[in-house]
Amino acid sequence: MNMFDLSGQKAIVTGGASGLCLSAVYGLHEAGADVAIIDIAKDVEDVARNIEKNSGPKVYGIRANLGKRDELKNAFNQAVEKLGGLDILVNGAGIQRRNKCEDFTEKDWDDVLEVNLTSVFLMCQLAGRKMLEKGKGKIINFASMLSYFGGYTVPAYAASKGAVAQLTKALSNEWAQKGINVNAIAPGYMATALNTQILNDQERFNSILKRIPKGRWGTPDDIKGLIVFLSSDASDYICGAVIPVDGGYLAC
Ligand SMILES: NC(=O)c1ccc[n+]([C@@H]2O[C@H](COP(=O)([O-])OP(=O)(O)OC[C@H]3O[C@@H](n4cnc5c(N)ncnc54)[C@H](O)[C@@H]3O)[C@@H](O)[C@H]2O)c1
């Protein structure tokens, strides 16, 4: 299936040291792409080494806090230098803070907006400039079910993910004709560290499960195929889309 082949492509994946985007890294690597993971996790370089295992395409680990703008820019430049170019950007790094709206702190608000929204815009802008020079590129952002509804006790996360969906469309409108596809994946309820609090609350876990037609929570593997598809030539006419991967949750 040549249209899904990513041999020789160069990809940056933020947040790729664990969770959903670790699966994205595996997918891109298996499809033939060299990948640079940018993540705050201490073990990001070990994760990269384990995936590469001295064979196949290259995988680099770059440790950076994307909540700090100077670190973000340095990490981006390092990644492009190591890769020797850039074709694909996956913006997966994200954080969650939970509190009642009336008690939500300004610090939590700022932290969530900086990582979940501002860093996404800045990474898209840096990547977009490179891709515009080449006249080709693929950008995939991570939206959420909270791009569609507001949830409870997660005002900053809901605001950031609503904005990521809109940002994706805004970037796509300007760049689609210039060869850059900007799309977003909206995962449903996935069993990762981000949802530890819900996964440990049996009642909440079950109430969510009841509304998922597929009958189970999602796993990181569930996003892998869509990441490869949106990175490949097969998706060249898909622009500004926010695609749910939710086991049917939104339809229910
Ligand atoms: N798990 C879900 O149910 C779900 C649902 C919808 C959307 N999402 C989104 O998918 C993306 C991945 O989520 P996940 O569930 O895999 O989360 P996760 O917590 O398992 O992984 C997030 C990754 O981002 C990294 N990260 C966090 N803050 C960072 C920072 N400041 N700088 C650099 N790296 C940072 C973490 O180290 C981690 O490797 C996020 O954008 C999240 O909002 C997740």
Ligand as a Chemical Component Dictionary entry (heavy atoms), coordinates in Angstrom:
data_LIG
# 
_chem_comp.id                   LIG 
_chem_comp.type                 NON-POLYMER 
_chem_comp.pdbx_formal_charge   0 
_chem_comp.three_letter_code    LIG 
# 
loop_
_chem_comp_atom.comp_id 
_chem_comp_atom.atom_id 
_chem_comp_atom.alt_atom_id 
_chem_comp_atom.type_symbol 
_chem_comp_atom.charge 
_chem_comp_atom.model_Cartn_x 
_chem_comp_atom.model_Cartn_y 
_chem_comp_atom.model_Cartn_z 
_chem_comp_atom.pdbx_ordinal 
LIG N1  N1  N 0  -6.436 9.997  27.135 1  
LIG C1  C1  C 0  -7.549 10.513 26.665 2  
LIG O1  O1  O 0  -8.651 10.042 26.979 3  
LIG C2  C2  C 0  -7.536 11.692 25.737 4  
LIG C3  C3  C 0  -8.738 12.081 25.188 5  
LIG C4  C4  C 0  -8.772 13.173 24.339 6  
LIG C5  C5  C 0  -7.617 13.853 24.033 7  
LIG N2  N2  N 1  -6.440 13.449 24.576 8  
LIG C6  C6  C 0  -5.258 14.211 24.207 9  
LIG O2  O2  O 0  -4.321 13.361 23.622 10 
LIG C7  C7  C 0  -3.001 13.831 23.893 11 
LIG C8  C8  C 0  -2.200 12.703 24.528 12 
LIG O3  O3  O 0  -2.831 12.361 25.753 13 
LIG P1  P1  P 0  -2.471 11.042 26.584 14 
LIG O4  O4  O 0  -3.730 10.497 27.084 15 
LIG O5  O5  O -1 -1.567 10.189 25.804 16 
LIG O6  O6  O 0  -1.716 11.711 27.828 17 
LIG P2  P2  P 0  -0.473 11.164 28.644 18 
LIG O7  O7  O 0  -0.491 11.943 29.925 19 
LIG O8  O8  O 0  -0.487 9.686  28.717 20 
LIG O9  O9  O 0  0.763  11.618 27.739 21 
LIG C9  C9  C 0  1.041  12.978 27.544 22 
LIG C10 C10 C 0  2.507  13.124 27.167 23 
LIG O10 O10 O 0  2.775  14.528 27.065 24 
LIG C11 C11 C 0  3.957  14.816 27.777 25 
LIG N3  N3  N 0  3.907  16.186 28.297 26 
LIG C12 C12 C 0  3.057  16.683 29.231 27 
LIG N4  N4  N 0  3.355  17.960 29.489 28 
LIG C13 C13 C 0  4.413  18.296 28.706 29 
LIG C14 C14 C 0  5.179  19.468 28.557 30 
LIG N5  N5  N 0  4.939  20.570 29.268 31 
LIG N6  N6  N 0  6.198  19.450 27.675 32 
LIG C15 C15 C 0  6.486  18.334 26.950 33 
LIG N7  N7  N 0  5.798  17.179 27.076 34 
LIG C16 C16 C 0  4.764  17.161 27.949 35 
LIG C17 C17 C 0  3.981  13.801 28.927 36 
LIG O11 O11 O 0  5.285  13.626 29.477 37 
LIG C18 C18 C 0  3.456  12.549 28.239 38 
LIG O12 O12 O 0  4.477  11.790 27.645 39 
LIG C19 C19 C 0  -3.165 15.051 24.800 40 
LIG O13 O13 O 0  -3.127 16.224 24.020 41 
LIG C20 C20 C 0  -4.539 14.847 25.385 42 
LIG O14 O14 O 0  -5.127 16.050 25.797 43 
LIG C21 C21 C 0  -6.368 12.386 25.419 44 
# 
loop_
_chem_comp_bond.comp_id 
_chem_comp_bond.atom_id_1 
_chem_comp_bond.atom_id_2 
_chem_comp_bond.value_order 
_chem_comp_bond.pdbx_ordinal 
LIG N1  C1  SING 1  
LIG C1  O1  DOUB 2  
LIG C1  C2  SING 3  
LIG C2  C3  SING 4  
LIG C2  C21 DOUB 5  
LIG C3  C4  DOUB 6  
LIG C4  C5  SING 7  
LIG C5  N2  DOUB 8  
LIG N2  C6  SING 9  
LIG N2  C21 SING 10 
LIG C6  O2  SING 11 
LIG C6  C20 SING 12 
LIG O2  C7  SING 13 
LIG C7  C8  SING 14 
LIG C7  C19 SING 15 
LIG C8  O3  SING 16 
LIG O3  P1  SING 17 
LIG P1  O4  DOUB 18 
LIG P1  O5  SING 19 
LIG P1  O6  SING 20 
LIG O6  P2  SING 21 
LIG P2  O7  DOUB 22 
LIG P2  O8  SING 23 
LIG P2  O9  SING 24 
LIG O9  C9  SING 25 
LIG C9  C10 SING 26 
LIG C10 O10 SING 27 
LIG C10 C18 SING 28 
LIG O10 C11 SING 29 
LIG C11 N3  SING 30 
LIG C11 C17 SING 31 
LIG N3  C12 SING 32 
LIG N3  C16 SING 33 
LIG C12 N4  DOUB 34 
LIG N4  C13 SING 35 
LIG C13 C14 SING 36 
LIG C13 C16 DOUB 37 
LIG C14 N5  SING 38 
LIG C14 N6  DOUB 39 
LIG N6  C15 SING 40 
LIG C15 N7  DOUB 41 
LIG N7  C16 SING 42 
LIG C17 O11 SING 43 
LIG C17 C18 SING 44 
LIG C18 O12 SING 45 
LIG C19 O13 SING 46 
LIG C19 C20 SING 47 
LIG C20 O14 SING 48 
# 
